[in-house]
Amino acid sequence: MYWECIYALPDILPNVFPWDDVTALDALAVDFEKRSNGTLPNCVGALDGVPIEIQKPFESEQPDARSFYNRKGFFSLNAQCLCNAKRQFTFVSIEAKGNTNDSLAILMSTLGQDLVNGKLPSPFYIMGDEAYKGIAPDSIICPYPGKLLEAKKDNFNYYQSITRNNVECSFGILFRRFGVLRKALTVSLLGDKLIEGDACLDAPRKTPGHAVALFMACCSLHNYCIDVSGNDEVPERTPFTEYDDGTREFDDADHNFELHTTSDILSGDALDNGESDMSLSEEVIIGANYYGDRRDQLAQHVKALGVVRPHHSNYSKLVNVP
């Protein structure tokens, strides 16, 4: 009965991403624009990946257990999550094993394929970190790379980060609310039932089972709690600290490991320790200009508003703005 309830929750409490509902997309965009202090219009989601720690798979379940061992030193599944401005999850996909980087994990999901195929109508887009650069560049907007950027790019990165941070907050609330996720899940990767996936809660095709069902049930209950209580604020003490390089480290004494957003994957670091050496397909990468024009248009929009990141109020005096 316990597992029947766990498996049923994603169907009972769905929160489907409204691909074809322009009115619903407009509502998502309005909420995100408020989060960015009115600087970034038309954003309908914040995307990131998070490792779900699991016990070492038994050989009877997964002969290739090493493929679940991530670069941070523990066994995990890679969950790709999209959230709205209320910090609710509008898409969750657990298709990838722990050693898969985010850029590949998102392409294994229906969300990634739909974005690549242009299903998200213009002018809407979602925000992601550098791990997703080159993937559907008009639909997934990533920050400008590098440091000491010109003021226009630096300001855009700041407000892009504010918007993207919603998914970090979602993870913080989720892991704080459900303590079972702060330690390795000691349940089977194999189950007696395969979850029938919705648009927002994708069923894994390759690793179905109790660990996946438990995480997805937590996401569904997380969404429900926010609907009921309206409490979408970050807990007083979030379970991780985010650093400038995009990595995150849990603060709990009993669960001190680093979450990675794989912002370093294109430098090759994410291929260490036996991680997947698959590369993005040429159909996804659009030459050297894979950033597209959308990000430049948004950066110009932020510049036209005259907003400057708070601690860089004098930055424009130091860097020439074209």
Number of C-alpha atoms within 10 A of each C-alpha: 6 6 14 9 12 18 22 14 19 26 16 11 15 20 20 14 23 16 13 11 10 13 10 14 21 16 13 22 23 18 18 27 19 14 19 19 12 14 22 22 20 19 28 26 29 30 26 26 28 21 25 23 23 23 17 19 21 12 9 8 12 15 10 11 16 18 19 24 24 27 22 16 10 20 24 27 25 24 25 26 26 27 28 25 27 21 27 28 29 23 25 28 28 30 25 27 25 29 28 28 29 28 25 19 22 27 22 18 22 19 23 20 16 14 21 19 11 13 13 20 14 11 11 19 24 24 25 26 25 22 22 28 21 22 27 24 24 23 24 26 29 24 22 19 13 7 7 10 14 15 24 24 21 23 24 26 19 16 23 26 18 15 26 29 22 27 26 23 23 27 25 21 23 26 20 19 16 14 9 14 18 20 15 17 21 14 15 17 21 18 16 9 13 16 22 14 15 18 18 22 27 21 24 20 15 11 20 20 20 23 24 27 26 20 21 25 22 20 29 24 20 22 24 16 15 15 13 8 8 11 13 19 13 17 14 8 12 18 21 22 15 16 9 6 12 15 16 19 16 18 15 13 7 9 14 14 18 19 20 24 25 25 20 17 17 16 9 9 13 24 19 13 14 14 20 17 13 10 10 13 11 8 10 16 17 15 10 8 10 15 22 16 12 16 21 16 11 18 23 15 17 21 18 11 10 11 16 20 15 9 7 12 12 12 18 15 10 9 13 10 11 6
